[in-house]
């Protein structure tokens, strides 16, 4: 083989390995509230958005921000199929920018309201309006032994 062919094949192999490493199989474990929150950060880092729709409360509760996170699965499918508007692409890029460096930054606080259990998970994320708004709390609700996003 010529040096150019070896170099070209090396670049292709590197690209394939990089993409394979980035898109990892992700198994959502909703037994723990922190796993649900970490799955959002994982999605933004890895580009594996397919599980996000399962984070919404099956009873239909959740604020606008939570529902937006859950809709990223469908949005990513549209972008991947190259059927997306520029605005849709921008929204997906914004989600990645906001959450790819996110982390849990404190202790979870559990509360009970009647028979319903809630968890308040403190997070840090890259808020588009700056550092002073980057500390936030995600509230999750427990339904049938699984945690779901409730408010953000």
Buried (B, 14 or more C-beta within 10 A) or exposed (E): EEEEEEEEEEEEEEEEEEEEEEEEEBEBEBEBBBBBBBBBBBBBBBBBBBBBBBBBBEEEBBEEEBBBBBBBBBBBBBBEEEEBEEEBBEBBEEBBEBBBBBEBEEEBEEEEEEEEBBBBBBBBBBEEEEEEEBEBBBBBBBBEEBBBBBBB
